[in-house]
Amino acid sequence: MERLVALMLIALMVGACSQTKRTTSEYSLKSGGLMPISQQGLVVKHAELGFKIRPAQQILEGEVTLNLVSEEPRQLFSVDLDRVFTISEVRVNGIIIDAIKYSNPEGMLLVNQPVSGEFTLTVKYRVQPRIPENAPWNDGLMWEVTPSGEPWIATAVQAGGCDIFWPCIDHQVGEPAKVDLYINVPKPLV
C-alpha cells in the first residue's frame, strides 16, 4: 500500500511539474459528479474560512481549517482546490506537513498523511482568482470600482463550486455542517 501511495504521489508531482498553464483544470470546473476514492467516507463537520482581500493587487489570501471525520483510518485523503492557488502551508492536526507529502496538480489537493476519526486540515494559500467572463454565469471574483472610485468586489459562483475560492469537498455530500467566515479588507472598505 505504501508503495502504491508513493507511486501515486510521484505521478502527481511529475504531472504538476509539467503543468505550466495557470488555468483552471477540467477537474476543478466540475462540481459534484463521481467522488474520488480519496474523499469517499470523509465528512466536513466545520469549515473556518479566513480571507484577506487585496483589491490593489487583485489578490485573495486564505487560511482555511476544515474539521473532517474519516469513517476509517486512511493513509491519504484529498480535498478540492483549484490548481491556480499557490499553497504556502498545509497542516494536519496543527502539524505542518512537508511539501513533498502533498500535491495539487489538477485541483485535487492530495495529502499523504495518515488520519482516522476526527482531524483538522489547515491550508494557507494565495491566488489572483479568475475573473468571470460572463458573470454570474461564469465563476470568479469581480474587481469593480464604484462611481466614487472605491473598490467593489463580488463573487460569482454558478457552476464551478467552492474549490475556486477555498479548499473543500466539491460535492453535495461535502457540505459543511457549520461554517465560520472571516473577511479582512483594507480600511475603509467593509
C-alpha positions in Angstrom: 0.0 0.0 0.0 2.8 2.4 0.9 4.5 1.7 -2.4 1.2 2.4 -4.3 0.8 5.7 -2.4 4.4 6.7 -3.2 3.9 5.9 -6.9 0.7 8.0 -7.0 2.5 10.9 -5.4 5.4 10.7 -7.8 3.0 10.6 -10.7 1.1 13.6 -9.4 4.3 15.6 -8.8 5.6 14.8 -12.3 2.3 16.0 -13.7 2.5 19.1 -11.6 6.0 19.9 -12.8 5.0 19.5 -16.4 1.9 21.8 -15.9 2.9 25.3 -16.8 -0.5 26.8 -17.6 -2.2 28.6 -14.7 -5.8 27.9 -15.9 -8.5 26.1 -14.1 -8.5 22.3 -14.8 -11.4 20.3 -16.0 -11.4 18.6 -12.6 -11.9 22.0 -10.9 -14.6 23.0 -13.3 -16.8 20.1 -12.5 -18.9 20.3 -9.4 -20.5 17.2 -7.9 -20.3 14.0 -10.0 -18.2 11.0 -9.2 -16.4 11.5 -5.9 -12.7 10.4 -5.8 -11.8 7.5 -3.6 -9.6 9.8 -1.6 -12.7 11.8 -0.5 -15.2 8.9 0.0 -16.0 8.4 3.7 -14.9 12.0 4.7 -17.4 14.3 6.4 -16.9 18.0 6.8 -18.1 18.9 10.3 -16.9 22.5 10.3 -15.2 24.9 7.9 -13.4 28.0 9.3 -12.8 30.3 6.3 -10.5 33.2 6.6 -10.0 35.5 3.6 -7.8 38.6 3.1 -8.9 40.6 0.1 -6.2 42.8 -1.6 -8.1 44.9 -4.1 -5.0 46.9 -5.3 -3.3 43.7 -6.3 -6.5 41.8 -7.1 -5.3 39.0 -4.8 -7.1 36.7 -2.3 -5.2 35.2 0.6 -6.8 32.5 2.5 -6.4 30.3 5.6 -9.0 27.6 5.8 -9.4 25.0 8.6 -11.6 22.0 7.9 -12.7 19.8 10.7 -13.1 16.4 9.0 -14.2 13.0 10.1 -12.9 9.8 8.4 -15.1 6.7 8.7 -12.0 4.6 8.7 -8.2 5.0 9.0 -6.5 6.1 5.8 -3.0 6.8 4.5 -4.0 9.7 2.2 -7.0 11.9 1.6 -7.9 14.8 -0.6 -10.0 18.0 -0.8 -10.6 20.1 -3.9 -8.8 23.4 -4.5 -8.4 25.0 -8.0 -4.8 24.5 -9.2 -4.3 28.2 -9.8 -3.7 28.6 -6.0 -0.2 29.0 -4.6 -0.2 26.9 -1.4 2.2 28.1 1.3 1.3 25.7 4.1 -0.6 22.5 4.8 -1.2 21.4 8.4 -2.9 18.3 9.7 -4.0 18.4 13.4 -1.8 21.6 13.7 1.4 19.9 12.4 3.0 21.4 9.3 3.2 18.8 6.5 6.3 18.6 4.4 5.6 19.9 0.8 6.7 16.5 -0.6 3.7 15.0 1.2 1.0 16.9 -0.7 0.3 17.9 -4.3 -2.4 19.8 -6.2 -1.7 19.4 -10.0 -5.3 19.2 -11.3 -7.2 20.8 -8.5 -7.3 17.8 -6.1 -5.2 18.6 -3.1 -3.9 15.1 -2.2 -2.4 14.8 1.2 -0.2 11.8 2.1 -0.7 11.8 5.9 -2.3 9.0 8.0 -5.6 10.1 9.6 -8.5 8.5 11.3 -11.6 9.6 13.1 -11.8 13.4 13.6 -9.0 15.5 12.4 -8.2 19.0 11.1 -6.8 20.2 7.8 -5.5 23.8 7.5 -4.4 25.2 4.2 -2.8 28.7 3.7 -2.8 29.9 0.1 -2.7 33.0 -2.2 -4.3 33.5 -5.6 -5.1 36.0 -8.2 -8.6 34.5 -8.8 -10.1 34.1 -12.2 -12.3 37.0 -13.4 -15.6 35.7 -14.7 -16.0 36.5 -18.4 -19.8 36.4 -18.2 -20.8 36.9 -14.5 -22.8 35.5 -12.9 -22.8 32.6 -15.4 -19.1 32.1 -15.1 -17.3 31.8 -11.8 -14.7 34.0 -10.2 -14.0 37.3 -8.4 -15.1 40.6 -9.9 -12.9 43.6 -9.1 -15.0 46.7 -9.9 -14.9 50.3 -8.9 -17.8 52.4 -7.6 -18.6 55.8 -9.2 -16.7 57.4 -6.2 -13.6 55.4 -7.0 -13.8 52.8 -4.1 -13.1 49.1 -4.8 -16.3 47.0 -5.1 -15.6 43.2 -5.0 -18.1 40.5 -5.7 -18.0 36.7 -6.2 -19.8 34.7 -8.9 -20.2 31.0 -8.3 -22.8 29.5 -10.6 -21.4 26.2 -11.6 -17.7 25.8 -10.6 -18.2 25.2 -6.9 -16.4 26.0 -3.7 -13.0 25.0 -4.8 -12.4 28.1 -6.9 -12.3 30.1 -3.6 -11.4 27.6 -0.8 -10.3 24.0 -0.1 -13.5 21.9 0.1 -15.1 18.7 -0.9 -16.9 20.0 -4.0 -19.8 17.5 -3.9 -23.3 17.7 -2.4 -22.3 15.4 0.4 -19.3 17.6 1.2 -21.4 20.5 2.6 -20.0 21.5 6.0 -22.4 21.2 8.9 -21.2 24.6 10.2 -19.2 27.5 8.6 -17.5 30.4 10.2 -16.5 33.1 7.7 -13.9 35.9 8.3 -13.2 38.5 5.6 -10.4 41.1 6.0 -10.4 44.1 3.7 -8.3 47.3 3.7 -9.8 50.3 5.5 -12.2 52.0 4.9 -13.8 49.0 3.0 -16.4 46.8 4.6 
